[in-house]
C-alpha cells in the first residue's frame, strides 16, 4: 500500500499517481491541521490516519478528506471520511461540520499540492 506523508510541495501528477492504486482520479487523504502535513493514499482514510499518528500526529488534529487532483478550486477537496465522526469533538457526521477546520485543510492541501 502506497501511503505518502507530504511535508513539502508535490505535484498534482504525483498525488494522482498515489490515488491510482485504489481509486483512479481520487486519492484518500488525511490532514494534520496542527503540523500542517497530509498523508495521501491507502484504501481507507484510516490507513493514512494510522501512518500520521505513528509519525507523531495527535488524533484530535487529524481529519480525513478526498482529493481530486485534476479539479480546481473548492471541487478539489471533499471533507467526508468515517474517521471524521467524532462526537467528543462536536463532529457527529462523516462530513467535517466546522468551517474553520475545512478552511485549514483546504489551505494545507493548496500549499502542499498546488
C-alpha positions as CSV (number, residue, x, y, z in Angstrom):
1,X,0.0,0.0,0.0
2,X,1.4,3.3,-1.1
3,X,0.9,6.0,1.6
4,X,3.0,9.1,1.5
5,X,3.4,11.7,4.2
6,X,3.6,15.1,2.4
7,X,5.6,17.7,4.2
8,X,6.9,19.6,1.2
9,X,5.2,20.5,-2.1
10,X,4.4,17.7,-4.6
11,X,2.8,17.9,-8.0
12,X,-0.8,17.1,-8.7
13,X,0.5,14.4,-11.0
14,X,2.3,12.8,-8.1
15,X,-0.8,13.0,-5.9
16,X,-2.8,11.4,-8.8
17,X,-0.3,8.6,-9.1
18,X,-0.7,7.8,-5.4
19,X,-4.5,7.6,-5.8
20,X,-4.4,5.3,-8.9
21,X,-3.6,2.3,-6.6
22,X,-7.2,2.2,-5.4
23,X,-9.4,5.0,-6.8
24,X,-8.1,6.4,-10.1
25,X,-9.0,10.0,-10.2
26,X,-9.4,10.5,-6.4
27,X,-6.9,10.0,-3.6
28,X,-7.8,9.5,0.1
29,X,-6.1,12.0,2.3
30,X,-5.7,12.8,6.0
31,X,-4.5,16.2,7.2
32,X,-2.9,17.1,10.5
33,X,-4.1,20.6,11.0
34,X,-1.6,21.3,13.8
35,X,1.5,20.1,11.9
36,X,0.2,21.2,8.5
37,X,1.1,18.0,6.8
38,X,-1.0,15.4,5.0
39,X,-0.8,11.7,4.3
40,X,-2.1,10.5,0.9
41,X,-3.0,7.0,-0.2
42,X,-4.5,3.8,1.1
43,X,-7.8,2.1,0.6
44,X,-9.4,3.7,3.7
45,X,-8.8,7.0,5.4
46,X,-7.8,5.0,8.5
47,X,-4.7,3.7,6.6
48,X,-3.3,7.2,6.2
49,X,-4.6,8.1,9.7
50,X,-2.5,5.3,11.2
51,X,0.6,6.4,9.3
52,X,0.2,10.0,10.6
53,X,-0.4,9.1,14.2
54,X,2.6,6.7,14.1
55,X,4.6,9.7,12.8
56,X,3.6,11.8,15.9
57,X,0.3,13.4,15.0
58,X,-2.4,13.9,17.7
59,X,-5.6,12.1,16.7
60,X,-7.7,15.2,17.6
61,X,-5.8,17.2,14.9
62,X,-6.2,14.6,12.2
63,X,-9.1,14.8,9.7
64,X,-10.0,12.9,6.6
65,X,-10.7,14.2,3.1
66,X,-10.8,13.1,-0.5
67,X,-8.6,14.9,-3.1
68,X,-9.4,15.2,-6.8
69,X,-6.0,16.3,-8.2
70,X,-7.4,17.2,-11.7
71,X,-10.1,19.6,-10.3
72,X,-9.6,23.2,-9.3
73,X,-11.0,25.4,-6.5
74,X,-13.3,24.0,-3.9
75,X,-14.1,21.0,-6.1
76,X,-10.6,19.6,-5.3
77,X,-11.3,18.7,-1.7
78,X,-14.2,16.7,-0.3
79,X,-14.4,16.7,3.5
80,X,-16.0,13.3,4.1
81,X,-14.5,10.3,5.9
82,X,-15.5,7.8,8.5
83,X,-12.6,9.0,10.7
84,X,-14.3,12.4,11.0
85,X,-17.1,11.0,13.1
86,X,-16.1,12.4,16.5
87,X,-18.9,13.2,18.9
88,X,-16.5,14.1,21.6
89,X,-15.1,16.9,19.4
90,X,-18.5,18.0,18.2
91,X,-18.5,16.3,14.8
92,X,-21.3,13.8,14.6
93,X,-21.1,13.2,10.9
94,X,-18.7,11.9,8.3
95,X,-18.6,15.5,6.9
96,X,-16.4,18.0,8.7
97,X,-19.0,20.3,10.1
98,X,-16.6,23.0,11.4
99,X,-15.9,25.5,8.7
100,X,-12.6,26.6,10.2
101,X,-11.3,23.0,10.1
102,X,-12.4,22.7,6.4
103,X,-10.7,26.0,5.6
104,X,-7.5,24.9,7.3
105,X,-7.4,21.6,5.4
106,X,-8.1,23.5,2.1
107,X,-5.2,25.8,2.9
108,X,-2.8,23.0,3.7
109,X,-3.8,21.0,0.6
110,X,-3.3,24.0,-1.7
111,X,0.1,24.8,-0.1
112,X,1.4,21.2,-0.4
113,X,-0.3,20.2,-3.7
114,X,-0.6,23.5,-5.7
